[in-house]
Amino acid sequence: MNILVTGGAGYIGSGLLIKLGERFPRATITSLDNLEKGDYHYVKHLRNDRRYHLLVGDIRKKADVRKAIPQDTVTIMHLGAIPGIGPCREQPKKAIDTNIYGTHLLLEEAVKRNVKRFIFVSSAAVYGIPKQRPITEEHPLKPINLYGVTKLSGEKLVNAYYANNGLTTTILRFSNVYGMGAYTRWKTVIPKFVWQATNDQPLTIRADGKQQRNFVHVQDIVDAFVQCSKTSKKAVAGETFNLGGESLSISQIANIVIKEGQQKLGKKISKVHVPLEPDEVYTSEFDYSSKRASEKIGYKRKRKVAQSISELFDFALKLKANACS
Ligand SMILES: NC(=O)c1ccc[n+]([C@@H]2O[C@H](COP(=O)([O-])OP(=O)(O)OC[C@H]3O[C@@H](n4cnc5c(N)ncnc54)[C@H](O)[C@@H]3O)[C@@H](O)[C@H]2O)c1
C-alpha cells in the first residue's frame, strides 16, 4: 500500500513522512512537493530507505499528480499549499491556483485511482472573527482573508467529492502549529520570538499583544494523522475536525519567551509593538475546541508551549554556536 503526502518537504509534512514510516512499516510513502518552500534536505536520510519516494513536482500539474498516485495508493494526505495569510496576500493567483485548483486535481485523480481515503489540511482561518465560544466545527465559516477563503474553497471541493464521488474524505483544521519539526521554520510567532531573543533583537508584538491565538504542537498534529488513518472509515468519512492546543495571548507568549530566554541567555530581552497585519483576526478570546477529534479519533494534546519554548531556545543556541564556529 502507498500513502501520498503532498507538501512532504515542508514543516509539518517532513515530520509526517518520518512518523508514517515508523507507524506503517509495510507501506510505501510518496511525497509530492515542488520545493517552493520546503526542502528534502531535512529528511535526506529517508532517501536511503526504499519505502520512500521523494518526488519533486507540482500539485497544479496533472502529469505530476498522476505520477504521485500509483495504483496501490490507499491514502492521500494533502498538505501542499501556499500557507498563511501573508503569503496568500502577496501571491493571490498562485495561492488560488495551488490551494484550490491543486486540490481539485488531486481529488480528481484520487477518484480515478480508487484511493480509499483523502485527508485535507485546512485551517482555523476558515472561521474568521470568532462569534461563539468555544469555536467548534459548527461555528460559522466567514474567513476574512484570502488564505482562509482558499482553505474554505478546498473544503467545499472535498465535501463535494465525498457527497458525489464516494471518496472517503476527512478535513483537519489546524490552529497555529509550533514546535520543532524535522525542520523548524522561524517565521511563526513562537519560533520567531525565540529567534529574535537569541539574536539580540526585541520581540515584535503586533498591536497591544492581548489578541489570543491557539497553539498546537507539530508532533501532536503528526500523531493526529496516524490516529485518523487508523480510525474506521465509517467514523471519519465526510467529517471535519478541529485540531488545537493551548489558547494564549501574544503577550503571554512573549512573557514565557522573556522568562525562559533571560534564564538561558543571561541577559535582558526587550519587546516592541508593531501594527497588526491588515487582514489578520484580532480577538481577545480564541477558545478552540478539539472535543470532536478527541471523541472520534482519540486526538490528544500531549505537548506544552512552555516546554517547547525551552527546547526551541536550546536548538536556536546550538544553531548560533555552529554558525559562529
Ligand atoms: N503551520 C501552521 O501553523 C498551519 C496552520 C494551519 C494549517 N496549516 C496547513 O498545513 C499545511 C502545511 O503547512 P506548513 O506549515 O508545513 O507549510 P510549509 O510551507 O512548510 O509546507 C507546505 C509545502 O507545500 C509545498 N508546496 C507549495 N506549493 C506547492 C505546489 N504547487 N506543489 C507541490 N508542493 C507545493 C511547499 O514547497 C512546502 O514544502 C498547509 O496546507 C497549511 O495551510 C499550517
The ligand as a Gaussian input file, in Angstrom:
#p B3LYP/6-31G(d) Opt

LIG

0 1
 N        1.928000      25.917000      10.076000
 C        0.729000      26.258000      10.542000
 O        0.618000      26.959000      11.581000
 C       -0.531000      25.789000       9.836000
 C       -1.772000      26.076000      10.440000
 C       -2.936000      25.650000       9.801000
 C       -2.856000      24.939000       8.612000
 N       -1.637000      24.696000       8.049000
 C       -1.586000      23.974000       6.783000
 O       -0.703000      22.878000       6.909000
 C       -0.116000      22.593000       5.639000
 C        1.402000      22.507000       5.764000
 O        1.856000      23.763000       6.238000
 P        3.363000      24.016000       6.702000
 O        3.313000      24.933000       7.859000
 O        4.090000      22.734000       6.809000
 O        3.883000      24.868000       5.461000
 P        5.176000      24.648000       4.525000
 O        5.254000      25.835000       3.613000
 O        6.361000      24.332000       5.334000
 O        4.740000      23.361000       3.693000
 C        3.977000      23.425000       2.523000
 C        4.714000      22.651000       1.460000
 O        3.944000      22.692000       0.241000
 C        4.852000      22.812000      -0.825000
 N        4.138000      23.358000      -1.982000
 C        3.706000      24.627000      -2.174000
 N        3.126000      24.744000      -3.366000
 C        3.177000      23.521000      -3.944000
 C        2.768000      23.012000      -5.203000
 N        2.155000      23.795000      -6.104000
 N        3.000000      21.703000      -5.487000
 C        3.636000      20.905000      -4.588000
 N        4.049000      21.338000      -3.387000
 C        3.824000      22.628000      -3.069000
 C        5.961000      23.704000      -0.312000
 O        7.182000      23.569000      -1.033000
 C        6.089000      23.256000       1.134000
 O        7.089000      22.253000       1.276000
 C       -0.610000      23.671000       4.687000
 O       -1.698000      23.183000       3.956000
 C       -1.044000      24.788000       5.621000
 O       -2.022000      25.605000       5.035000
 C       -0.467000      25.101000       8.630000

